[in-house]
Amino acid sequence: MTIDAAWQVFQEGNRGSLEPGKYADLVVLSGNPLEDPMAMRDLQVERTVVGGATIYRKH
């Protein structure tokens, strides 16, 4: 959720930006999708983090 969307639903205190104490679900990719957008489908998910806990890690 972006900061503007978080503000609209009164959740800017705990989400919407990357700051200590805020929720930050994220994925770590094997490369930068901005370097070659046409190769984006070849990127692998290396790790998925939800609520501060790693729920997937590529072996």
C-alpha distance matrix in Angstrom:
0.0 3.8 6.7 8.2 6.1 6.2 9.8 10.6 10.4 12.0 9.6 9.6 12.3 10.6 6.9 5.2 8.2 10.6 13.3 15.8 15.2 11.4 9.7 9.2 9.7 11.2 14.2 17.2 19.0 22.8 22.6 20.8 19.7 20.2 23.9 25.0 22.6 25.4 25.6 21.9 23.1 25.4 22.8 22.7 20.0 21.6 19.3 16.3 15.0 13.4 13.6 15.7 18.2 19.2 19.5 20.8 23.0 25.2 28.8
3.8 0.0 3.8 5.5 5.3 6.1 8.6 10.1 11.1 12.2 10.4 9.0 12.2 11.4 7.8 4.4 6.6 9.8 12.6 15.7 15.8 12.2 11.5 10.9 12.1 13.0 15.8 18.3 20.0 23.5 22.7 20.5 19.5 19.3 22.9 24.4 22.1 25.3 25.8 22.3 24.1 26.3 23.8 24.1 21.7 23.1 21.2 18.6 17.3 16.2 16.2 17.8 20.6 21.5 22.3 23.4 25.2 27.2 30.8
6.7 3.8 0.0 3.8 5.5 5.0 6.1 8.7 10.2 10.2 8.8 6.4 9.7 10.1 7.2 3.8 5.7 9.5 11.4 14.6 14.7 11.5 12.0 12.1 14.3 15.5 18.7 20.9 22.9 26.4 25.5 23.1 22.5 22.0 25.5 27.3 25.3 28.6 29.1 25.7 27.6 29.8 27.1 27.4 24.9 25.9 23.8 21.3 19.5 18.2 17.5 18.9 22.1 23.5 24.6 26.0 27.7 30.0 33.5
8.2 5.5 3.8 0.0 3.8 5.4 5.1 6.3 9.0 9.8 9.7 8.1 11.9 12.8 10.2 7.2 9.5 13.3 15.1 18.3 18.2 14.9 15.2 15.5 17.2 18.4 21.3 23.8 25.3 28.8 27.8 25.2 24.1 23.3 27.0 28.5 26.1 29.3 30.2 27.0 28.8 31.3 28.9 29.5 27.2 28.6 26.7 24.0 22.5 21.0 20.5 22.2 25.3 26.6 27.3 28.7 30.6 32.7 36.3
6.1 5.3 5.5 3.8 0.0 3.8 5.4 5.1 6.7 8.7 8.4 8.3 12.0 12.2 9.4 7.2 10.6 14.1 16.1 19.0 18.2 14.6 14.1 14.6 15.6 17.2 20.2 23.0 24.6 28.3 27.6 25.3 23.9 23.8 27.5 28.6 26.0 28.9 29.7 26.2 27.6 30.3 28.0 28.3 25.9 27.6 25.4 22.5 21.0 19.1 18.7 21.0 23.8 25.1 25.4 26.9 29.1 31.2 34.9
6.2 6.1 5.0 5.4 3.8 0.0 3.8 5.5 5.4 6.1 4.8 4.8 8.3 8.5 6.3 5.3 8.9 12.3 13.6 16.1 14.9 11.5 11.3 12.6 14.3 16.5 19.9 22.7 24.9 28.6 28.2 26.2 25.3 25.4 29.0 30.4 28.0 31.0 31.4 27.9 29.2 31.5 28.9 28.8 26.0 27.3 24.8 21.7 19.7 17.5 16.4 18.7 21.7 23.5 24.0 25.9 28.2 30.7 34.2
9.8 8.6 6.1 5.1 5.4 3.8 0.0 3.8 5.4 4.9 5.8 4.9 8.5 10.2 9.0 7.8 10.6 14.3 15.0 17.5 16.5 13.6 14.3 15.8 17.8 20.0 23.4 26.1 28.1 31.8 31.2 28.9 28.0 27.7 31.3 32.8 30.5 33.7 34.3 30.8 32.4 34.8 32.2 32.3 29.6 30.8 28.3 25.3 23.2 21.1 19.7 21.8 24.9 26.9 27.6 29.6 31.8 34.3 37.8
10.6 10.1 8.7 6.3 5.1 5.5 3.8 0.0 3.8 5.6 7.6 8.3 11.7 13.0 11.6 10.5 13.7 17.4 18.5 21.0 19.7 16.6 16.6 18.1 19.5 21.6 24.8 27.7 29.6 33.2 32.7 30.4 29.1 28.8 32.5 33.7 31.0 33.9 34.8 31.3 32.6 35.3 33.0 33.2 30.6 32.2 29.8 26.7 24.9 22.5 21.5 24.0 26.8 28.7 28.9 30.8 33.3 35.7 39.2
10.4 11.1 10.2 9.0 6.7 5.4 5.4 3.8 0.0 3.8 5.6 7.9 10.6 11.4 10.5 10.6 14.2 17.4 18.3 20.2 18.4 15.3 15.0 16.9 18.1 20.8 24.1 27.3 29.3 33.1 33.0 31.1 29.8 30.0 33.8 34.8 32.1 34.9 35.5 31.8 32.8 35.4 33.0 32.8 29.9 31.4 28.7 25.3 23.3 20.6 19.3 22.1 24.8 26.9 26.9 29.1 31.9 34.4 37.9
12.0 12.2 10.2 9.8 8.7 6.1 4.9 5.6 3.8 0.0 3.8 5.9 7.7 9.4 9.7 10.4 13.5 16.6 16.7 18.3 16.3 13.7 14.3 16.8 18.7 21.5 25.1 28.0 30.5 34.2 34.1 32.2 31.4 31.5 35.1 36.5 34.1 37.1 37.4 33.8 35.0 37.3 34.7 34.3 31.3 32.4 29.5 26.2 23.8 21.0 19.1 21.6 24.6 27.1 27.6 30.0 32.6 35.4 38.7
9.6 10.4 8.8 9.7 8.4 4.8 5.8 7.6 5.6 3.8 0.0 3.8 5.4 5.9 6.1 7.7 10.7 13.4 13.6 15.0 12.9 10.1 10.5 13.1 15.1 18.0 21.7 24.6 27.3 31.0 31.1 29.4 28.9 29.2 32.7 34.2 32.0 35.0 35.0 31.4 32.5 34.6 31.8 31.2 28.1 28.9 25.9 22.7 20.1 17.4 15.4 17.8 20.9 23.3 24.0 26.5 28.9 31.8 35.1
9.6 9.0 6.4 8.1 8.3 4.8 4.9 8.3 7.9 5.9 3.8 0.0 3.8 5.5 5.3 5.8 8.0 11.0 11.0 13.0 11.7 9.0 10.4 12.5 15.2 17.7 21.3 23.9 26.5 30.1 29.8 27.9 27.6 27.5 31.0 32.8 30.9 34.1 34.2 30.7 32.2 34.2 31.2 30.9 27.9 28.5 25.7 22.8 20.2 18.1 16.1 17.9 21.3 23.6 24.7 27.0 29.0 31.9 35.1
12.3 12.2 9.7 11.9 12.0 8.3 8.5 11.7 10.6 7.7 5.4 3.8 0.0 3.8 6.1 8.2 9.3 11.2 10.0 11.0 9.2 7.4 9.7 12.6 15.6 18.4 22.2 24.6 27.5 31.1 31.1 29.5 29.6 29.7 33.0 35.0 33.3 36.5 36.3 32.8 34.3 35.9 32.8 32.1 28.9 29.1 26.0 23.2 20.1 17.9 15.3 16.7 20.2 23.0 24.4 27.0 29.0 32.1 35.1
10.6 11.4 10.1 12.8 12.2 8.5 10.2 13.0 11.4 9.4 5.9 5.5 3.8 0.0 3.8 7.3 8.4 9.7 8.9 9.4 7.0 4.5 6.1 9.3 12.2 15.2 19.0 21.5 24.7 28.2 28.6 27.3 27.5 28.0 31.2 33.1 31.4 34.5 34.0 30.4 31.7 33.2 30.0 29.0 25.7 25.8 22.6 19.6 16.5 14.2 11.5 13.1 16.5 19.3 20.7 23.3 25.4 28.5 31.5
6.9 7.8 7.2 10.2 9.4 6.3 9.0 11.6 10.5 9.7 6.1 5.3 6.1 3.8 0.0 3.8 5.8 7.7 8.5 10.3 8.9 5.3 5.4 7.3 9.9 12.6 16.3 19.0 21.8 25.4 25.6 24.1 24.0 24.5 27.8 29.6 27.8 30.9 30.5 26.9 28.2 29.9 26.8 26.1 23.0 23.4 20.5 17.6 14.9 12.9 11.1 12.8 16.2 18.3 19.5 21.7 23.8 26.6 29.8
5.2 4.4 3.8 7.2 7.2 5.3 7.8 10.5 10.6 10.4 7.7 5.8 8.2 7.3 3.8 0.0 3.8 7.1 9.0 11.9 11.6 8.0 8.2 8.5 10.9 12.6 16.0 18.5 20.8 24.4 24.1 22.1 21.8 21.9 25.3 27.1 25.2 28.4 28.4 24.9 26.6 28.5 25.5 25.4 22.5 23.3 20.9 18.2 16.1 14.6 13.7 15.1 18.3 19.9 21.1 22.8 24.6 27.0 30.4
8.2 6.6 5.7 9.5 10.6 8.9 10.6 13.7 14.2 13.5 10.7 8.0 9.3 8.4 5.8 3.8 0.0 3.8 6.0 9.5 10.4 7.5 8.5 8.1 11.1 12.2 15.5 17.3 19.8 23.1 22.5 20.6 20.8 20.6 23.8 26.0 24.6 28.1 27.9 24.6 26.6 28.1 24.9 24.8 22.1 22.4 20.1 17.9 15.7 15.1 14.1 14.5 18.0 19.4 21.2 22.6 23.9 26.3 29.6
10.6 9.8 9.5 13.3 14.1 12.3 14.3 17.4 17.4 16.6 13.4 11.0 11.2 9.7 7.7 7.1 3.8 0.0 3.8 7.0 8.9 6.8 8.0 6.7 10.1 10.7 13.8 15.1 17.9 21.1 20.7 19.1 20.0 20.1 22.9 25.3 24.4 27.9 27.2 24.0 26.0 27.0 23.6 23.2 20.4 20.1 17.8 16.1 13.7 13.7 12.7 12.2 15.7 17.0 19.3 20.6 21.5 24.0 27.0
13.3 12.6 11.4 15.1 16.1 13.6 15.0 18.5 18.3 16.7 13.6 11.0 10.0 8.9 8.5 9.0 6.0 3.8 0.0 3.8 6.3 5.7 8.4 8.6 12.3 13.5 16.7 17.8 20.9 23.9 23.7 22.4 23.5 23.6 26.2 28.8 28.1 31.5 30.7 27.6 29.6 30.4 26.8 26.2 23.3 22.6 20.0 18.3 15.4 15.1 13.3 12.5 16.2 18.1 20.7 22.5 23.2 26.0 28.8
15.8 15.7 14.6 18.3 19.0 16.1 17.5 21.0 20.2 18.3 15.0 13.0 11.0 9.4 10.3 11.9 9.5 7.0 3.8 0.0 3.8 5.6 8.6 9.4 13.0 14.5 17.7 18.7 22.1 25.0 25.3 24.4 25.8 26.3 28.7 31.3 30.7 34.0 32.9 29.7 31.5 32.0 28.3 27.2 24.1 22.9 20.0 18.4 15.1 14.8 12.4 11.0 14.7 17.0 19.9 22.0 22.7 25.8 28.3
15.2 15.8 14.7 18.2 18.2 14.9 16.5 19.7 18.4 16.3 12.9 11.7 9.2 7.0 8.9 11.6 10.4 8.9 6.3 3.8 0.0 3.8 6.8 9.0 12.4 14.9 18.3 19.9 23.4 26.5 27.2 26.5 27.6 28.3 30.9 33.2 32.3 35.5 34.3 31.0 32.4 33.1 29.5 28.2 24.8 23.8 20.5 18.4 14.8 13.6 10.5 10.0 13.6 16.6 19.0 21.6 22.9 26.3 28.7
11.4 12.2 11.5 14.9 14.6 11.5 13.6 16.6 15.3 13.7 10.1 9.0 7.4 4.5 5.3 8.0 7.5 6.8 5.7 5.6 3.8 0.0 3.8 6.3 9.8 12.5 16.2 18.2 21.6 24.9 25.4 24.5 25.1 25.8 28.7 30.8 29.6 32.7 31.8 28.3 29.7 30.8 27.4 26.2 22.8 22.4 19.3 16.7 13.4 11.8 9.2 9.7 13.4 16.0 18.0 20.4 22.1 25.2 28.1
9.7 11.5 12.0 15.2 14.1 11.3 14.3 16.6 15.0 14.3 10.5 10.4 9.7 6.1 5.4 8.2 8.5 8.0 8.4 8.6 6.8 3.8 0.0 3.8 6.5 9.7 13.4 16.0 19.3 22.8 23.6 22.9 23.3 24.5 27.4 29.2 27.7 30.6 29.6 26.0 27.0 28.2 24.8 23.5 20.0 19.9 16.6 13.6 10.4 8.3 6.1 7.5 10.9 13.3 14.8 17.3 19.3 22.5 25.4
9.2 10.9 12.1 15.5 14.6 12.6 15.8 18.1 16.9 16.8 13.1 12.5 12.6 9.3 7.3 8.5 8.1 6.7 8.6 9.4 9.0 6.3 3.8 0.0 3.8 6.2 9.9 12.3 15.6 19.1 19.8 19.2 19.6 20.9 23.8 25.5 24.2 27.1 26.0 22.4 23.6 24.6 21.2 20.0 16.6 16.5 13.4 10.8 7.9 7.1 6.5 7.0 10.1 11.6 13.2 15.0 16.7 19.6 22.7
9.7 12.1 14.3 17.2 15.6 14.3 17.8 19.5 18.1 18.7 15.1 15.2 15.6 12.2 9.9 10.9 11.1 10.1 12.3 13.0 12.4 9.8 6.5 3.8 0.0 3.8 7.3 10.4 13.5 17.1 18.3 18.0 18.2 20.1 22.9 24.1 22.6 25.1 23.8 20.2 20.8 21.9 18.7 17.2 13.6 14.0 10.9 7.7 5.4 4.4 5.9 7.1 8.9 9.5 10.3 11.9 14.0 16.8 20.1
11.2 13.0 15.5 18.4 17.2 16.5 20.0 21.6 20.8 21.5 18.0 17.7 18.4 15.2 12.6 12.6 12.2 10.7 13.5 14.5 14.9 12.5 9.7 6.2 3.8 0.0 3.8 6.8 9.8 13.4 14.5 14.4 14.7 16.8 19.3 20.6 19.3 21.9 20.4 16.8 17.7 18.5 15.1 13.8 10.5 10.9 8.3 5.9 5.3 6.7 9.1 9.1 10.2 9.5 10.5 10.9 12.2 14.5 17.9
14.2 15.8 18.7 21.3 20.2 19.9 23.4 24.8 24.1 25.1 21.7 21.3 22.2 19.0 16.3 16.0 15.5 13.8 16.7 17.7 18.3 16.2 13.4 9.9 7.3 3.8 0.0 3.8 6.3 9.9 11.5 12.0 12.4 15.1 17.3 18.2 17.2 19.4 17.4 14.0 14.7 15.1 11.6 10.1 6.8 7.4 5.6 4.4 6.2 8.8 11.9 11.5 11.5 9.5 10.1 9.2 9.9 11.4 15.0
17.2 18.3 20.9 23.8 23.0 22.7 26.1 27.7 27.3 28.0 24.6 23.9 24.6 21.5 19.0 18.5 17.3 15.1 17.8 18.7 19.9 18.2 16.0 12.3 10.4 6.8 3.8 0.0 3.8 6.9 8.6 9.8 11.2 13.9 15.3 16.6 16.4 18.6 16.1 13.3 14.3 13.9 10.1 8.7 6.0 5.4 5.1 6.4 8.4 11.7 14.5 13.2 13.1 10.6 11.9 10.1 9.3 10.1 13.5
19.0 20.0 22.9 25.3 24.6 24.9 28.1 29.6 29.3 30.5 27.3 26.5 27.5 24.7 21.8 20.8 19.8 17.9 20.9 22.1 23.4 21.6 19.3 15.6 13.5 9.8 6.3 3.8 0.0 3.8 5.4 7.2 8.4 11.6 12.6 13.4 13.3 15.2 12.5 9.9 11.0 10.2 6.4 5.7 4.7 5.4 7.2 9.1 11.8 14.9 18.0 16.9 16.6 13.8 14.5 12.0 10.9 10.4 13.7
22.8 23.5 26.4 28.8 28.3 28.6 31.8 33.2 33.1 34.2 31.0 30.1 31.1 28.2 25.4 24.4 23.1 21.1 23.9 25.0 26.5 24.9 22.8 19.1 17.1 13.4 9.9 6.9 3.8 0.0 3.8 7.2 9.1 12.2 12.1 12.7 13.5 14.8 11.6 10.1 11.1 9.1 5.6 5.2 6.3 6.0 9.2 11.9 14.8 18.1 21.2 19.8 19.2 16.0 16.7 13.8 11.8 10.2 12.8
22.6 22.7 25.5 27.8 27.6 28.2 31.2 32.7 33.0 34.1 31.1 29.8 31.1 28.6 25.6 24.1 22.5 20.7 23.7 25.3 27.2 25.4 23.6 19.8 18.3 14.5 11.5 8.6 5.4 3.8 0.0 3.8 6.3 8.9 8.4 9.5 10.8 12.6 9.8 8.6 10.8 9.2 6.2 7.8 9.2 9.5 12.2 14.5 16.9 20.1 23.0 21.7 21.6 18.8 19.7 17.0 15.3 14.0 16.5
20.8 20.5 23.1 25.2 25.3 26.2 28.9 30.4 31.1 32.2 29.4 27.9 29.5 27.3 24.1 22.1 20.6 19.1 22.4 24.4 26.5 24.5 22.9 19.2 18.0 14.4 12.0 9.8 7.2 7.2 3.8 0.0 3.8 5.4 5.6 7.7 8.8 11.5 9.7 8.3 11.5 10.9 8.3 10.6 11.5 12.3 14.3 15.8 17.8 20.6 23.2 22.2 22.7 20.4 21.4 19.2 17.9 17.1 19.9
19.7 19.5 22.5 24.1 23.9 25.3 28.0 29.1 29.8 31.4 28.9 27.6 29.6 27.5 24.0 21.8 20.8 20.0 23.5 25.8 27.6 25.1 23.3 19.6 18.2 14.7 12.4 11.2 8.4 9.1 6.3 3.8 0.0 3.8 5.6 6.0 5.5 8.5 7.4 5.3 8.9 9.5 7.6 10.6 11.7 13.6 15.4 16.3 18.6 20.9 23.7 23.3 23.8 21.5 22.0 19.8 19.2 18.2 21.4
20.2 19.3 22.0 23.3 23.8 25.4 27.7 28.8 30.0 31.5 29.2 27.5 29.7 28.0 24.5 21.9 20.6 20.1 23.6 26.3 28.3 25.8 24.5 20.9 20.1 16.8 15.1 13.9 11.6 12.2 8.9 5.4 3.8 0.0 3.8 5.6 5.6 9.3 9.5 8.3 12.0 12.8 11.3 14.3 15.3 16.9 18.6 19.3 21.1 23.3 25.7 25.2 26.2 24.3 25.1 23.1 22.5 21.7 24.8
23.9 22.9 25.5 27.0 27.5 29.0 31.3 32.5 33.8 35.1 32.7 31.0 33.0 31.2 27.8 25.3 23.8 22.9 26.2 28.7 30.9 28.7 27.4 23.8 22.9 19.3 17.3 15.3 12.6 12.1 8.4 5.6 5.6 3.8 0.0 3.8 6.4 9.1 8.7 9.0 12.7 12.5 11.4 14.7 16.4 17.6 19.8 21.2 23.2 25.8 28.3 27.5 28.2 25.9 26.8 24.5 23.4 22.1 24.8
25.0 24.4 27.3 28.5 28.6 30.4 32.8 33.7 34.8 36.5 34.2 32.8 35.0 33.1 29.6 27.1 26.0 25.3 28.8 31.3 33.2 30.8 29.2 25.5 24.1 20.6 18.2 16.6 13.4 12.7 9.5 7.7 6.0 5.6 3.8 0.0 3.8 5.5 5.5 6.8 10.2 10.3 10.4 14.0 16.3 18.1 20.6 21.9 24.4 26.8 29.7 29.1 29.5 27.0 27.4 24.9 23.9 22.3 24.9
22.6 22.1 25.3 26.1 26.0 28.0 30.5 31.0 32.1 34.1 32.0 30.9 33.3 31.4 27.8 25.2 24.6 24.4 28.1 30.7 32.3 29.6 27.7 24.2 22.6 19.3 17.2 16.4 13.3 13.5 10.8 8.8 5.5 5.6 6.4 3.8 0.0 3.8 5.4 5.2 8.5 10.0 10.2 13.8 15.7 18.1 20.2 20.9 23.4 25.4 28.3 28.2 28.7 26.4 26.4 24.1 23.7 22.3 25.3
25.4 25.3 28.6 29.3 28.9 31.0 33.7 33.9 34.9 37.1 35.0 34.1 36.5 34.5 30.9 28.4 28.1 27.9 31.5 34.0 35.5 32.7 30.6 27.1 25.1 21.9 19.4 18.6 15.2 14.8 12.6 11.5 8.5 9.3 9.1 5.5 3.8 0.0 3.8 5.6 7.5 8.9 10.5 14.2 16.7 19.3 21.8 22.7 25.5 27.6 30.7 30.7 30.8 28.2 27.9 25.3 24.8 23.0 25.8
25.6 25.8 29.1 30.2 29.7 31.4 34.3 34.8 35.5 37.4 35.0 34.2 36.3 34.0 30.5 28.4 27.9 27.2 30.7 32.9 34.3 31.8 29.6 26.0 23.8 20.4 17.4 16.1 12.5 11.6 9.8 9.7 7.4 9.5 8.7 5.5 5.4 3.8 0.0 3.8 5.5 5.5 7.2 10.9 13.8 16.2 19.0 20.4 23.5 25.8 29.1 28.8 28.6 25.8 25.5 22.6 21.7 19.7 22.2
21.9 22.3 25.7 27.0 26.2 27.9 30.8 31.3 31.8 33.8 31.4 30.7 32.8 30.4 26.9 24.9 24.6 24.0 27.6 29.7 31.0 28.3 26.0 22.4 20.2 16.8 14.0 13.3 9.9 10.1 8.6 8.3 5.3 8.3 9.0 6.8 5.2 5.6 3.8 0.0 3.8 5.3 5.5 9.0 11.1 13.9 16.3 17.1 20.1 22.3 25.5 25.5 25.4 22.7 22.3 19.7 19.3 17.7 20.7
23.1 24.1 27.6 28.8 27.6 29.2 32.4 32.6 32.8 35.0 32.5 32.2 34.3 31.7 28.2 26.6 26.6 26.0 29.6 31.5 32.4 29.7 27.0 23.6 20.8 17.7 14.7 14.3 11.0 11.1 10.8 11.5 8.9 12.0 12.7 10.2 8.5 7.5 5.5 3.8 0.0 3.8 5.5 8.1 10.6 13.8 16.2 17.0 20.3 22.3 25.8 26.0 25.4 22.6 21.6 18.8 18.6 16.7 19.6
25.4 26.3 29.8 31.3 30.3 31.5 34.8 35.3 35.4 37.3 34.6 34.2 35.9 33.2 29.9 28.5 28.1 27.0 30.4 32.0 33.1 30.8 28.2 24.6 21.9 18.5 15.1 13.9 10.2 9.1 9.2 10.9 9.5 12.8 12.5 10.3 10.0 8.9 5.5 5.3 3.8 0.0 3.8 6.5 9.9 12.4 15.5 17.1 20.6 23.1 26.6 26.3 25.4 22.2 21.5 18.3 17.5 15.0 17.4
22.8 23.8 27.1 28.9 28.0 28.9 32.2 33.0 33.0 34.7 31.8 31.2 32.8 30.0 26.8 25.5 24.9 23.6 26.8 28.3 29.5 27.4 24.8 21.2 18.7 15.1 11.6 10.1 6.4 5.6 6.2 8.3 7.6 11.3 11.4 10.4 10.2 10.5 7.2 5.5 5.5 3.8 0.0 3.8 6.8 9.1 12.1 13.8 17.2 19.9 23.3 22.8 22.1 19.0 18.6 15.5 14.5 12.5 15.3
22.7 24.1 27.4 29.5 28.3 28.8 32.3 33.2 32.8 34.3 31.2 30.9 32.1 29.0 26.1 25.4 24.8 23.2 26.2 27.2 28.2 26.2 23.5 20.0 17.2 13.8 10.1 8.7 5.7 5.2 7.8 10.6 10.6 14.3 14.7 14.0 13.8 14.2 10.9 9.0 8.1 6.5 3.8 0.0 3.8 6.1 9.2 11.2 14.8 17.6 21.2 20.5 19.3 16.0 15.4 12.1 11.0 8.8 11.8
20.0 21.7 24.9 27.2 25.9 26.0 29.6 30.6 29.9 31.3 28.1 27.9 28.9 25.7 23.0 22.5 22.1 20.4 23.3 24.1 24.8 22.8 20.0 16.6 13.6 10.5 6.8 6.0 4.7 6.3 9.2 11.5 11.7 15.3 16.4 16.3 15.7 16.7 13.8 11.1 10.6 9.9 6.8 3.8 0.0 3.8 5.7 7.4 11.0 13.8 17.4 16.8 15.6 12.3 11.9 8.8 8.2 7.3 10.9
21.6 23.1 25.9 28.6 27.6 27.3 30.8 32.2 31.4 32.4 28.9 28.5 29.1 25.8 23.4 23.3 22.4 20.1 22.6 22.9 23.8 22.4 19.9 16.5 14.0 10.9 7.4 5.4 5.4 6.0 9.5 12.3 13.6 16.9 17.6 18.1 18.1 19.3 16.2 13.9 13.8 12.4 9.1 6.1 3.8 0.0 3.8 7.2 10.3 13.7 17.0 15.6 14.2 10.7 11.0 7.9 5.9 5.1 8.4
19.3 21.2 23.8 26.7 25.4 24.8 28.3 29.8 28.7 29.5 25.9 25.7 26.0 22.6 20.5 20.9 20.1 17.8 20.0 20.0 20.5 19.3 16.6 13.4 10.9 8.3 5.6 5.1 7.2 9.2 12.2 14.3 15.4 18.6 19.8 20.6 20.2 21.8 19.0 16.3 16.2 15.5 12.1 9.2 5.7 3.8 0.0 3.8 6.6 10.1 13.2 11.9 10.4 7.0 7.7 5.3 4.4 6.2 9.6
16.3 18.6 21.3 24.0 22.5 21.7 25.3 26.7 25.3 26.2 22.7 22.8 23.2 19.6 17.6 18.2 17.9 16.1 18.3 18.4 18.4 16.7 13.6 10.8 7.7 5.9 4.4 6.4 9.1 11.9 14.5 15.8 16.3 19.3 21.2 21.9 20.9 22.7 20.4 17.1 17.0 17.1 13.8 11.2 7.4 7.2 3.8 0.0 3.8 6.7 10.1 9.7 8.4 5.8 5.8 5.0 6.7 9.2 12.6
15.0 17.3 19.5 22.5 21.0 19.7 23.2 24.9 23.3 23.8 20.1 20.2 20.1 16.5 14.9 16.1 15.7 13.7 15.4 15.1 14.8 13.4 10.4 7.9 5.4 5.3 6.2 8.4 11.8 14.8 16.9 17.8 18.6 21.1 23.2 24.4 23.4 25.5 23.5 20.1 20.3 20.6 17.2 14.8 11.0 10.3 6.6 3.8 0.0 3.8 6.7 5.9 5.4 4.3 5.8 7.2 8.9 12.1 15.1
13.4 16.2 18.2 21.0 19.1 17.5 21.1 22.5 20.6 21.0 17.4 18.1 17.9 14.2 12.9 14.6 15.1 13.7 15.1 14.8 13.6 11.8 8.3 7.1 4.4 6.7 8.8 11.7 14.9 18.1 20.1 20.6 20.9 23.3 25.8 26.8 25.4 27.6 25.8 22.3 22.3 23.1 19.9 17.6 13.8 13.7 10.1 6.7 3.8 0.0 3.8 5.4 5.4 6.4 6.7 9.3 12.0 15.2 18.1
13.6 16.2 17.5 20.5 18.7 16.4 19.7 21.5 19.3 19.1 15.4 16.1 15.3 11.5 11.1 13.7 14.1 12.7 13.3 12.4 10.5 9.2 6.1 6.5 5.9 9.1 11.9 14.5 18.0 21.2 23.0 23.2 23.7 25.7 28.3 29.7 28.3 30.7 29.1 25.5 25.8 26.6 23.3 21.2 17.4 17.0 13.2 10.1 6.7 3.8 0.0 3.8 5.6 8.4 9.4 12.5 14.9 18.4 21.0
15.7 17.8 18.9 22.2 21.0 18.7 21.8 24.0 22.1 21.6 17.8 17.9 16.7 13.1 12.8 15.1 14.5 12.2 12.5 11.0 10.0 9.7 7.5 7.0 7.1 9.1 11.5 13.2 16.9 19.8 21.7 22.2 23.3 25.2 27.5 29.1 28.2 30.7 28.8 25.5 26.0 26.3 22.8 20.5 16.8 15.6 11.9 9.7 5.9 5.4 3.8 0.0 3.8 6.7 9.2 11.9 13.4 17.0 19.4
18.2 20.6 22.1 25.3 23.8 21.7 24.9 26.8 24.8 24.6 20.9 21.3 20.2 16.5 16.2 18.3 18.0 15.7 16.2 14.7 13.6 13.4 10.9 10.1 8.9 10.2 11.5 13.1 16.6 19.2 21.6 22.7 23.8 26.2 28.2 29.5 28.7 30.8 28.6 25.4 25.4 25.4 22.1 19.3 15.6 14.2 10.4 8.4 5.4 5.4 5.6 3.8 0.0 3.8 6.1 9.1 10.8 14.5 16.6
19.2 21.5 23.5 26.6 25.1 23.5 26.9 28.7 26.9 27.1 23.3 23.6 23.0 19.3 18.3 19.9 19.4 17.0 18.1 17.0 16.6 16.0 13.3 11.6 9.5 9.5 9.5 10.6 13.8 16.0 18.8 20.4 21.5 24.3 25.9 27.0 26.4 28.2 25.8 22.7 22.6 22.2 19.0 16.0 12.3 10.7 7.0 5.8 4.3 6.4 8.4 6.7 3.8 0.0 3.8 5.7 7.0 10.7 12.9
19.5 22.3 24.6 27.3 25.4 24.0 27.6 28.9 26.9 27.6 24.0 24.7 24.4 20.7 19.5 21.1 21.2 19.3 20.7 19.9 19.0 18.0 14.8 13.2 10.3 10.5 10.1 11.9 14.5 16.7 19.7 21.4 22.0 25.1 26.8 27.4 26.4 27.9 25.5 22.3 21.6 21.5 18.6 15.4 11.9 11.0 7.7 5.8 5.8 6.7 9.4 9.2 6.1 3.8 0.0 3.8 6.9 10.3 12.6
20.8 23.4 26.0 28.7 26.9 25.9 29.6 30.8 29.1 30.0 26.5 27.0 27.0 23.3 21.7 22.8 22.6 20.6 22.5 22.0 21.6 20.4 17.3 15.0 11.9 10.9 9.2 10.1 12.0 13.8 17.0 19.2 19.8 23.1 24.5 24.9 24.1 25.3 22.6 19.7 18.8 18.3 15.5 12.1 8.8 7.9 5.3 5.0 7.2 9.3 12.5 11.9 9.1 5.7 3.8 0.0 3.8 6.7 9.3
23.0 25.2 27.7 30.6 29.1 28.2 31.8 33.3 31.9 32.6 28.9 29.0 29.0 25.4 23.8 24.6 23.9 21.5 23.2 22.7 22.9 22.1 19.3 16.7 14.0 12.2 9.9 9.3 10.9 11.8 15.3 17.9 19.2 22.5 23.4 23.9 23.7 24.8 21.7 19.3 18.6 17.5 14.5 11.0 8.2 5.9 4.4 6.7 8.9 12.0 14.9 13.4 10.8 7.0 6.9 3.8 0.0 3.8 6.2
25.2 27.2 30.0 32.7 31.2 30.7 34.3 35.7 34.4 35.4 31.8 31.9 32.1 28.5 26.6 27.0 26.3 24.0 26.0 25.8 26.3 25.2 22.5 19.6 16.8 14.5 11.4 10.1 10.4 10.2 14.0 17.1 18.2 21.7 22.1 22.3 22.3 23.0 19.7 17.7 16.7 15.0 12.5 8.8 7.3 5.1 6.2 9.2 12.1 15.2 18.4 17.0 14.5 10.7 10.3 6.7 3.8 0.0 3.8
28.8 30.8 33.5 36.3 34.9 34.2 37.8 39.2 37.9 38.7 35.1 35.1 35.1 31.5 29.8 30.4 29.6 27.0 28.8 28.3 28.7 28.1 25.4 22.7 20.1 17.9 15.0 13.5 13.7 12.8 16.5 19.9 21.4 24.8 24.8 24.9 25.3 25.8 22.2 20.7 19.6 17.4 15.3 11.8 10.9 8.4 9.6 12.6 15.1 18.1 21.0 19.4 16.6 12.9 12.6 9.3 6.2 3.8 0.0
